[in-house]
Amino acid sequence: MTETHDAIVIGAGFSGLAILHHLREIGLDTVVLDAQDGVGGTWLANRYPGVRTDSEYSYYSFSFSKEVREEWTWTQRYPAGAEVLAYLNFVADRLDLRRDIRLETRVESAVYDEAANTWTVYVDGGAPLVAKYLISGMGVLSQAIYPDIPGIDSFAGEKHHTAHWPRDGVDLAGKRVGLIGLGASGIQLVPEIGPQVGEFVVFQRTPNFIVESTNDAVTAEDMAWLRDNYDAIYEKAANHPFGVAMEPAQFSALEVSDERRREIFEGKWNEGGFHFANECFNDLATNHAASELASEFIRAKIREIVRDPATADLLSPKTYSFNGKRVPTGHGYYEAFNLDHVRLVDTATTPITAITPTGVRVGDTEYELDVLIFATGFDAMTGTLTNIDIVGREGITLRDRWERDGLRSHLGIGVHGFPNFFMSLGPQTPYSNLVVPIQLGAQWLQRALRWARENDVDVFEASLESEDWWAEETARTGKATVMYTEGKKAKAWFLGENVPGKPEAFLVYMGGGQVYQHYCRELEESGYASMLAERRVPEALSS
Ligand code: NAP
């Protein structure tokens, strides 16, 4: 007998847990499927040494559950991955979510049945499941990618990707270790494993602007303050363009004296992490000259911290400016290059030519290694959705739809041709601390599906016009930022530039999380007008 539910959610990370809780609250029979053997999503998969949040504990958590707020205690300002994983397990237990979560259940495809207005979800090694609503909570940076380097499979030593780090860890003590990839993942790994390994060869193609931070302990007073102010903190984060509980800066980097600018940069550098990016000036993301001033400040910091001038110079990005890549928070990244056995190899001037059974060849020089680590990133935002067959009306997959028509969604929530399919953090949702749009998105979905039931609406489906509008709005706002010009130079994942052959498009909405929420509210207040199906097949697809 076919197992039927009201809703099937794919993914048991932050998104899946929030959605399950909110759909249960309105009485929808919901099941969550996840390929991994535990809840936690990205925090279960990414268990590499040094993994931790780049957002601070106070706004990197849900605010919707009084029990969770009152009973969970954070210990670090930037919680380690293991702590976030423990938090998500706590949420799953405290909200009694596990009874509706099916682990080690890999979804292979999901097919819409037009006559029945249902989705059939096919899983690896089990019977198909059927539901009216299909919801993706598969995460935005989950489809890990390896570089296209000749000989990659020939390496005879241990080879690991940060996104598939072995559960029992990797013994790196005293070994010759190589690392390819210096985005937010690689830069967290460097200071953590640097002191343990025998020799450390860090292959750098493009340097990053790392904003260093300290990781203080969260005290009992801090937690009491958080519990007293949770709603205000959450509201602040929800009203901030990037979903952080910070005051957006009010003036331009170009309108103050050099001395005052230095003081402000210095102050926010000392506060650490995203404070620097968000609280110094209001135009570091929108004005190239301002972003270049921030770049120069960080380059000077690198020269101060790193003792060897040649290494400091190599670590300083020169081909693009601040915000051209997603800015990572560092914890002793630059200091790690002061260790004698840590060696930075520039692969921009002389590229990696091959991976051999014994190591990595750069030009004609071979670096012999016992362990090779890839922190080479993800097929971001769309990768997880196009990696499985999500088959909508007329038998068209989401992959084909986007290949033929370009990236299309309505607010990153729905796609024309895919009725009653919803995405948490779909492509074209905000570039943000993601817990905020996840929670607000789950609450939006709860209200939408309750409204559908109350109004006898059977089908939600984004209109073609709404997709065109959102594609234009995403491109327009994105192109007004330095993330466009600088991101192209830096081959940023948010433009799809990090995946060979992926069409360039803003994969995230750069117009601000608070603006995005305004549009979501407008859609709701309109009675979901642009999501009530006009049942026609896009011309591009019917031909
Ligand atoms: P990433 O930012 O895409 O960085 C990938 C790195 O791999 C880059 O340094 C890239 O070099 C390098 N690379 C890729 N292919 C290469 C090749 N063929 N040869 C040499 N180098 C190559 O990936 P990530 O570090 O995993 O981070 C992705 C995103 O995940 C982050 O931006 C962030 O949003 C999220 N994340 C968040 C946290 C956190 O919040 N704590 C932690 C980790 C990740 P090039 O720059 O030269 O292309």
Boltz pocket constraint, residues with backbone or C-beta under 6 A from the ligand:
constraints:
  - pocket:
      binder: B
      contacts: [[A, 51], [A, 52], [A, 53], [A, 54], [A, 55], [A, 141], [A, 146], [A, 147], [A, 148], [A, 149], [A, 180], [A, 181], [A, 182], [A, 183], [A, 184], [A, 185], [A, 186], [A, 203], [A, 205], [A, 206], [A, 326], [A, 347], [A, 352], [A, 375], [A, 376], [A, 377], [A, 378], [A, 490], [A, 491], [A, 493], [A, 498]]
      max_distance: 6.0
